[in-house]
Amino acid sequence: MNGHTVLIVDDEPSIVDVWTRILFVAGYDVLCAADANEALRMLNATRVTVAICGVYLPGASGLWIADMIREQYPATAIVLASGDPLVPPGEALRPAVVAYIVKPVSREQLLTTVRTGVAWSLEKTRVH
């Protein structure tokens, strides 16, 4: 493995399964959470390089978990994911949000987005 952990926070099992397989084959350690509370427990237990957060989750939204990640884990890159292509620009431009992806996502787009997140996280780690 490449030493980077990606956390997928999404309540769509088929998407989580596909993304997990793609990222695992590419050499990433992958954690999965179906909601924001489970994601926070995982973040407390493991250093996460990139968190891919579904915007619409049961309970607290992906935007809420993105805010928590930004406050508590400032070197973790955040990718917002949604089936809605019309994200308000203010959401996509939140600090620490390195990308906004629209489902379904191609394998190459997912990998490129995660590589961007890893580079961002490494830069943040160097700065602090």
C-alpha positions as CSV (number, residue, x, y, z in Angstrom):
1,M,0.0,0.0,0.0
2,N,1.1,3.6,-0.6
3,G,0.6,4.7,3.0
4,H,-2.4,6.9,2.3
5,T,-5.9,6.3,3.7
6,V,-9.0,7.3,1.9
7,L,-12.3,7.5,3.8
8,I,-15.5,7.1,1.8
9,V,-18.5,8.5,3.5
10,D,-21.6,7.6,1.5
11,D,-24.8,5.7,2.1
12,E,-25.0,4.1,-1.4
13,P,-23.5,0.6,-1.0
14,S,-23.0,0.0,-4.7
15,I,-21.0,3.2,-5.1
16,V,-19.0,2.5,-2.0
17,D,-18.2,-1.0,-3.2
18,V,-17.0,0.2,-6.6
19,W,-14.9,3.1,-5.3
20,T,-13.4,0.8,-2.6
21,R,-12.3,-1.7,-5.2
22,I,-10.8,1.0,-7.5
23,L,-8.9,2.7,-4.7
24,F,-7.7,-0.6,-3.1
25,V,-6.3,-1.8,-6.4
26,A,-4.6,1.5,-6.9
27,G,-2.8,1.0,-3.5
28,Y,-4.8,3.0,-1.1
29,D,-6.0,1.9,2.3
30,V,-9.8,2.4,2.3
31,L,-12.2,3.0,5.1
32,C,-16.0,3.3,4.6
33,A,-18.7,5.0,6.7
34,A,-22.4,5.1,5.9
35,D,-23.0,8.3,7.9
36,A,-21.3,11.3,9.6
37,N,-21.1,9.8,13.1
38,E,-19.4,6.6,11.8
39,A,-17.0,8.8,9.8
40,L,-16.0,10.8,12.9
41,R,-15.3,7.6,14.8
42,M,-13.0,6.4,12.0
43,L,-11.3,9.8,11.7
44,N,-10.6,9.7,15.5
45,A,-9.0,6.3,15.1
46,T,-7.0,6.6,11.9
47,R,-5.1,9.3,10.0
48,V,-7.1,9.9,6.8
49,T,-5.4,11.6,3.9
50,V,-8.5,12.1,1.8
51,A,-12.2,12.0,2.8
52,I,-14.7,11.6,0.0
53,C,-18.0,12.8,1.5
54,G,-21.4,12.3,-0.1
55,V,-23.3,15.5,0.3
56,Y,-26.7,13.9,1.1
57,L,-26.4,11.4,4.0
58,P,-28.9,10.1,6.5
59,G,-28.7,12.3,9.6
60,A,-25.9,15.0,9.5
61,S,-25.1,16.0,5.9
62,G,-21.8,15.5,4.1
63,L,-21.3,19.3,4.4
64,W,-21.5,19.0,8.2
65,I,-18.9,16.2,8.2
66,A,-16.7,18.3,5.8
67,D,-16.9,21.2,8.3
68,M,-15.9,18.8,11.2
69,I,-13.0,17.4,9.2
70,R,-11.8,20.9,8.3
71,E,-11.9,22.0,12.0
72,Q,-10.5,18.8,13.6
73,Y,-8.2,17.4,10.8
74,P,-6.9,20.3,8.8
75,A,-4.5,18.2,6.8
76,T,-7.2,15.9,5.5
77,A,-8.3,16.8,2.0
78,I,-12.1,16.8,1.4
79,V,-13.8,15.7,-1.8
80,L,-17.6,16.3,-2.0
81,A,-19.6,13.8,-4.0
82,S,-23.2,14.1,-5.2
83,G,-25.5,13.0,-7.9
84,D,-26.6,16.7,-8.2
85,P,-24.4,18.5,-10.7
86,L,-25.7,21.9,-9.6
87,V,-23.7,22.4,-6.4
88,P,-23.7,26.0,-5.2
89,P,-20.3,27.5,-5.9
90,G,-19.9,28.5,-2.2
91,E,-20.1,24.8,-1.2
92,A,-17.4,23.7,-3.7
93,L,-15.2,26.5,-2.6
94,R,-15.2,25.7,1.1
95,P,-11.7,25.6,2.6
96,A,-10.1,22.1,2.4
97,V,-12.5,21.0,-0.4
98,V,-10.2,20.0,-3.2
99,A,-12.9,18.7,-5.5
100,Y,-16.6,18.2,-6.2
101,I,-17.4,15.1,-8.1
102,V,-20.7,14.2,-9.7
103,K,-21.8,10.6,-9.5
104,P,-21.4,8.4,-11.4
105,V,-17.7,8.9,-11.5
106,S,-15.3,7.2,-13.9
107,R,-12.4,5.2,-12.5
108,E,-9.9,7.7,-13.9
109,Q,-11.8,10.7,-12.5
110,L,-11.9,9.1,-9.1
111,L,-8.2,8.3,-9.1
112,T,-7.2,11.7,-10.4
113,T,-9.4,13.4,-7.7
114,V,-7.8,11.3,-4.9
115,R,-4.3,12.0,-6.2
116,T,-5.1,15.7,-6.1
117,G,-6.3,15.3,-2.5
118,V,-3.2,13.4,-1.5
119,A,-1.0,16.2,-3.0
120,W,-3.0,18.8,-1.2
121,S,-2.8,16.9,2.1
122,L,1.0,16.5,1.7
123,E,1.4,20.2,1.1
124,K,-0.7,21.0,4.2
125,T,1.4,18.6,6.3
126,R,4.6,20.3,5.1
127,V,3.3,23.8,5.9
128,H,2.2,22.9,9.5
